[in-house]
Amino acid sequence: MFDWNRVGLDGQPRELHIAQSLASINFNDFEPKLVPAKYNQVPKFKYRHLVQDPLFNVQEMVFESAETILLAGQLLRIIAVVKGAAEVGGGDSKISIHLQPGQFGLIPASLKGVEIKAQPQTTFLCVEAEAN
């Protein structure tokens, strides 16, 4: 319900019709329909697929305890911490970054041997895109 700072013919900001906008939205209408995603359990964490597309995938990963995982190479990744904290590092560069909720880290596909060290009770999103 934002008019992108457009102005009317008189040069003044246009009036927003918030009540009318809210009345016209059907908050139960989703296209395509939402698909419930079940968690898959692996030894160190559980995960579920949120987006599966030919160009990229998004997974939610949940760590109950402190764990370290090694990422396979050849994929561009974006890590977004939702809850808890994680350290992303290792690889060819020997650089590490500490991520808190709301922070993102980009992992180039060319970087090999990258580890994610998740603190207990950490949830993050992992976006993966095939390297071309």
N, C-alpha and C positions, 0 to 999 in steps of 0.2 A: 504494500500500500504506500508506495513511494512514487512520486511523479518525476523523479530524476532531475529535480531543480528546473523543470520547464516553467516558462512564464506564459501568461495569457497574451492576448493581442494588446492589452494595455501596459505590458511590461512588468506586471506584478506577478508574484508567485501564484500559481493556480490553486484553487481550493481543493483540498482533499476530501473525498467522500468516504470516510472510514466506515461509518455505520452501514452504508449501502454496499460497500465492498465486502464487509464481513457477512452481510445477509446473503450475498450471492455465491458464497463459497460453500461447497459441500465437502466438509472435512473427512467424510467417509468414502469419498470417491477416489480410488487410486487406479491409475493405468500405467503400466500393467499392474495387476493385483500383486500385493505384497506376498512373498513366499516365505513361510517360516523356515529359518535356517537352524538346523540342529547342530549341536557341538559334537566335534570328533575329539576323542581323547587319545593323546600320544604320551609317551613316558614323562615328558617334562612339562607339558602344558596342554590346554584344550584350545580348539580353534573352530571357527565356523566361517563358511564362505558367505560374504555379503554381496559381492558382485563377481560374476563370471562373464567376461566379454572376450571376444577374440583379440582385442588390443591390450587389455589389462584385467587384473583380478584384484579384489580387495578381500582380505581376511581379517577377522577380529581374533586376536590371540590373547589368552588369559593365563597368567601364571599365578598359582596359589603360593608357591615358595620361590626362594631365590634360585634362579637357574641361568645357565649359559647355553646358548644355541649357536651353532655355526651355520651360516647361510651359504647355500650353493652359489657359485658365480654365474655370470652371464645373464643376469636379470637386473634391470634398473629397479630400484626399490625406494619407496618413501615410507618411513616409519613415523607414525603419529601417536604419541603417548596420550591416552585418555585418562588413565588412573595409575597412580604409583610413579615409578621412575625406571629408566633403563639407560644403560651405557652402550653405545654403539662404537665399535672400534676394531683395532687389529688390521688385518689386511696388509696390502703392499705399502700403505702410507704410514702405518703405525700411529695414526692420529685417532683420538677417541673423542666423542662428544657425549655429554650427559643431558638426557632429555627428561623434562618434567611435563605434567599434563598441559596440553595445548601447544607443545613444541613439536617440530618436525625435523627429520633428518633425511637427506637425500643420499642414497648409496649408489654410485655409478656401477653400471654393469661390468666395467673393466676391472673393478676392485675385487680381489680374491681373498679368501680367508677372513671374512668379516664375521665378527661375533656380536651377539646381543646378550648383554648381561642384565637380566630383569630382576628387579628387587621383588620381595614378596608382595602379593596383592597388586600386581601390575597388569594392566590391560592396554594393548596398543593395536592400532590398525596397521596393516602391512599392505601397501599397494605395490603390485608387481607388474612390470611391463616387459615384454620380450625385447631383447636387444636386436636391432636390425643392422 
